[in-house]
Amino acid sequence: MIKADLHVHTWHSIDSGMSYDQLIKACLGKGINCAAIADHGTTRGARDLQKIAPFKIIVCEEVLTPYGEIMGMFLQEDIPWKVPLEDAIKSIREQGGLINIPHPFDRVRPSAFRNLKMLESIADQIDIIEVFNSRSLFPGAESRARAFAAKHNKIVSYGSDGHSPSEIGCACAEMADFNTKEEFLSSLSTAKLIGKKSSPLIHIISSAARFRKLRSHGG
């Protein structure tokens, strides 16, 4: 069995300052031995961590489309940050990846996929729905995500959406080990999902990280 946090960010995301060493240390300290690294617009952090982390890393990326973010899992290379939805789906599939919808229907988060009609139109392309996100402030969105997943018989996941060490492991899946994406889906379908909410103060940490990076780049 492994304990997986299926939604984590590194310093490669504009709203995170978490270093590789901080991430590894936090995972080891909390018994997380599998992490899905899903930075915004890049797989570099995930690919780097695959080489140095003493546990399993799933290479992921959150890709921004006009309708909101989708997460590609088990990727080989970057997908551009802002692309049409159909192009994002095509790129993920061409890499043999899985499609996960992170924090859908979250009205507080500008990047969330909230368009139900569009989600319905791509339902047959979706592999996983994230129905619990430790950073989401209100439960209504998660109730809608659970309802959508149930309607379409989708596998569900939990994610800490960790952008800082303290958030790692706030949500995780206790699941059978896997070696392929097919084994991952099978294992996730029977996983024990555990989650708790992060402190609302972590949003201040992310805002500060974003401000520092924009300032350093003259933004």
KOLTORGU-124203 format. One record per residue (C-alpha): residue number from 1; x, y, z; residue in one letter. Coordinates in Angstrom, 3 decimals. Each point is the difference from the previous one (the first is absolute). Example, Ala and Ser with C-alpha at 12.3 -4.5 7.8 and 13.67 -1.06 7.14 Angstrom:
BEGIN
> 1|12.300|-4.500|7.800|a
> 2|1.370|3.440|-0.660|s
END
This chain:
BEGIN
> 1|0.000|0.000|0.000|m
> 2|1.050|3.575|-0.607|i
> 3|-1.178|3.353|1.317|k
> 4|-0.361|2.456|-2.865|a
> 5|-0.599|3.744|-0.099|d
> 6|-1.483|0.429|-3.457|l
> 7|0.267|3.772|-0.417|h
> 8|3.204|1.812|0.978|v
> 9|1.872|3.072|-1.298|h
> 10|3.638|1.098|0.059|t
> 11|1.749|3.356|-0.425|w
> 12|-0.582|-0.345|-3.745|h
> 13|-3.594|1.094|0.601|s
> 14|-0.301|3.775|0.242|i
> 15|-1.904|-0.247|3.285|d
> 16|2.363|-2.416|1.750|s
> 17|3.441|0.414|1.508|g
> 18|0.464|-3.625|1.065|m
> 19|3.440|-1.366|-0.831|s
> 20|0.698|-3.592|-0.928|y
> 21|1.738|-0.611|3.321|d
> 22|-2.931|1.455|1.941|q
> 23|-2.458|-2.160|-1.925|l
> 24|2.005|-3.187|0.471|i
> 25|0.515|0.669|3.702|k
> 26|-3.711|0.731|0.533|a
> 27|-1.049|-3.168|-1.827|c
> 28|2.411|-2.189|1.956|l
> 29|-1.068|1.585|3.273|g
> 30|-3.675|-0.707|-0.686|k
> 31|0.334|-3.468|-1.458|g
> 32|-0.801|1.073|-3.558|i
> 33|1.821|-2.339|-2.354|n
> 34|-1.660|1.045|-3.251|c
> 35|-0.612|3.549|-1.226|a
> 36|-1.696|1.282|-3.140|a
> 37|1.864|3.200|-0.872|i
> 38|-2.368|2.236|-1.938|a
> 39|1.600|3.390|-0.528|d
> 40|-1.737|2.667|-2.029|h
> 41|1.188|-0.123|-3.596|g
> 42|3.065|-2.212|0.413|t
> 43|1.089|-3.551|0.791|t
> 44|3.566|1.024|0.839|r
> 45|-0.393|-0.280|3.771|g
> 46|-1.562|-3.432|-0.297|a
> 47|2.686|-1.231|-2.379|r
> 48|2.770|1.345|2.224|d
> 49|-1.516|-1.626|3.071|l
> 50|-0.270|-3.352|-1.777|q
> 51|3.804|-0.007|-0.062|k
> 52|0.621|0.900|3.651|i
> 53|-3.025|-0.896|2.135|a
> 54|0.270|-3.250|1.994|p
> 55|-3.622|-0.815|-0.815|f
> 56|-2.365|-0.211|-2.946|k
> 57|-0.693|3.186|-1.986|i
> 58|-2.843|0.328|-2.502|i
> 59|0.778|2.580|-2.683|v
> 60|-2.993|2.293|-0.356|c
> 61|-0.858|3.520|-1.107|e
> 62|-2.922|2.339|0.545|e
> 63|-0.843|1.426|-3.404|v
> 64|-2.090|3.153|-0.312|l
> 65|-2.702|-0.034|-2.676|t
> 66|-2.655|2.630|-0.729|p
> 67|-2.397|-1.991|2.209|y
> 68|2.359|-0.622|2.890|g
> 69|2.822|-2.310|1.009|e
> 70|0.310|-3.656|-0.830|i
> 71|2.754|-2.216|1.358|m
> 72|1.969|-2.314|-2.211|g
> 73|1.491|-2.958|1.873|m
> 74|2.806|-2.373|-1.056|f
> 75|1.386|2.548|-2.440|l
> 76|3.319|-0.052|-1.847|q
> 77|0.393|3.700|-0.819|e
> 78|-1.483|3.456|0.458|d
> 79|-3.309|1.148|-1.413|i
> 80|-0.368|3.760|-0.610|p
> 81|-1.665|1.828|2.891|w
> 82|-2.833|1.618|-1.943|k
> 83|-1.450|-2.156|-2.766|v
> 84|-3.447|-0.850|-1.381|p
> 85|-1.701|-2.771|1.955|l
> 86|0.033|-2.412|-2.922|e
> 87|3.749|0.569|-0.494|d
> 88|0.711|-0.665|3.682|a
> 89|-1.935|-3.262|-0.121|i
> 90|1.733|-1.027|-3.234|k
> 91|3.462|0.754|1.410|s
> 92|-0.664|-2.007|3.155|i
> 93|-1.276|-2.975|-1.975|r
> 94|2.875|0.128|-2.489|e
> 95|2.358|-0.398|2.961|q
> 96|-1.979|-2.954|1.283|g
> 97|-1.162|2.003|2.993|g
> 98|-3.102|0.094|2.154|l
> 99|-2.413|2.914|0.337|i
> 100|-0.896|1.176|3.486|n
> 101|-2.264|2.976|0.737|i
> 102|1.387|1.801|3.086|p
> 103|-2.252|2.022|2.310|h
> 104|-2.939|0.276|-2.449|p
> 105|-2.858|2.442|0.698|f
> 106|2.086|1.995|2.515|d
> 107|-1.443|3.508|-0.332|r
> 108|2.718|1.645|2.091|v
> 109|2.820|-1.260|-2.219|r
> 110|0.185|1.794|-3.385|p
> 111|1.778|-2.948|-1.637|s
> 112|-2.623|-2.607|0.970|a
> 113|-1.979|-1.816|-2.677|f
> 114|-3.546|1.169|0.744|r
> 115|-1.833|-0.362|-3.293|n
> 116|-2.265|-2.996|0.579|l
> 117|-1.178|-0.127|-3.605|k
> 118|3.584|-0.194|-1.257|m
> 119|0.942|-2.588|2.628|l
> 120|-2.962|-2.090|-1.115|e
> 121|1.203|0.263|-3.599|s
> 122|3.412|-1.493|0.883|i
> 123|-1.187|-2.437|2.658|a
> 124|0.994|-3.028|-2.061|d
> 125|3.573|1.353|-0.190|q
> 126|0.414|0.457|3.754|i
> 127|1.708|-2.713|2.043|d
> 128|-0.074|1.514|3.504|i
> 129|-1.929|2.671|1.895|i
> 130|1.598|1.672|3.004|e
> 131|-2.900|0.122|2.463|v
> 132|1.931|1.299|3.019|f
> 133|2.621|2.745|-0.047|n
> 134|1.554|1.115|3.263|s
> 135|0.251|3.585|-1.215|r
> 136|-3.621|0.374|-1.085|s
> 137|-1.782|2.243|2.473|l
> 138|-3.623|-0.998|-0.548|f
> 139|-1.522|-3.508|-0.145|p
> 140|-2.642|0.748|-2.624|g
> 141|2.422|-0.412|-2.891|a
> 142|1.153|-3.356|1.313|e
> 143|-3.582|-1.224|0.310|s
> 144|-0.538|0.885|-3.652|r
> 145|3.239|-1.764|-0.937|a
> 146|-1.127|-3.170|1.808|r
> 147|-3.363|0.145|-1.734|a
> 148|1.648|0.400|-3.406|f
> 149|2.372|-2.897|0.675|a
> 150|-2.862|-2.234|1.128|a
> 151|-2.139|0.902|-3.010|k
> 152|2.782|-0.890|-2.410|h
> 153|1.463|-2.888|2.014|n
> 154|3.413|1.635|0.298|k
> 155|2.845|-0.928|2.314|i
> 156|0.467|2.632|2.693|v
> 157|3.059|1.416|1.726|s
> 158|0.962|2.260|2.898|y
> 159|2.854|2.503|-0.183|g
> 160|1.722|2.287|2.471|s
> 161|0.799|2.445|-2.811|d
> 162|3.028|0.644|2.178|g
> 163|2.034|3.085|-0.842|h
> 164|1.970|-0.010|3.270|s
> 165|1.478|-2.727|2.246|p
> 166|-2.699|0.257|2.670|s
> 167|-2.683|-0.936|-2.537|e
> 168|1.591|-3.242|-1.177|i
> 169|-2.129|-2.983|0.954|g
> 170|-3.089|1.999|0.995|c
> 171|-1.737|-2.193|-2.558|a
> 172|1.264|-3.376|-1.108|c
> 173|-0.910|-3.378|-1.406|a
> 174|1.004|-3.226|1.705|e
> 175|0.171|-2.326|-2.967|m
> 176|1.684|-3.054|-1.457|a
> 177|3.331|0.655|-1.682|d
> 178|0.027|0.325|-3.784|f
> 179|2.405|0.089|-2.935|n
> 180|-2.198|1.104|-2.879|t
> 181|-2.778|2.517|-0.493|k
> 182|-2.460|-2.871|-0.374|e
> 183|1.099|-1.466|3.332|e
> 184|-0.223|3.492|1.512|f
> 185|-3.630|0.396|-1.074|l
> 186|-0.878|-3.432|1.317|s
> 187|1.728|0.699|3.307|s
> 188|-1.573|3.458|0.364|l
> 189|-3.458|-1.436|-0.606|s
> 190|0.266|-1.982|3.247|t
> 191|2.187|2.426|1.986|a
> 192|-0.755|1.294|3.466|k
> 193|-0.243|3.761|-0.445|l
> 194|0.863|2.194|2.987|i
> 195|-0.271|3.770|0.095|g
> 196|-0.059|3.045|2.216|k
> 197|-0.134|3.685|-0.817|k
> 198|3.116|2.148|0.045|s
> 199|0.066|3.193|2.036|s
> 200|-1.450|2.919|-1.986|p
> 201|3.257|1.798|0.804|l
> 202|1.834|-2.081|-2.588|i
> 203|-1.571|2.202|-2.686|h
> 204|2.053|2.875|1.406|i
> 205|3.149|-2.078|-0.490|i
> 206|-0.905|-0.610|-3.640|s
> 207|-0.840|3.659|-0.588|s
> 208|3.366|0.994|1.457|a
> 209|1.817|-2.481|-2.254|a
> 210|-1.830|1.338|-3.041|r
> 211|0.806|3.612|0.959|f
> 212|3.704|-0.755|0.463|r
> 213|0.266|-1.722|-3.349|k
> 214|-1.887|2.664|-1.910|l
> 215|2.095|2.681|1.662|r
> 216|3.262|-1.775|-0.828|s
> 217|-1.090|-0.173|-3.643|h
> 218|-1.156|3.580|-0.052|g
> 219|-3.681|-1.023|-0.157|g
END
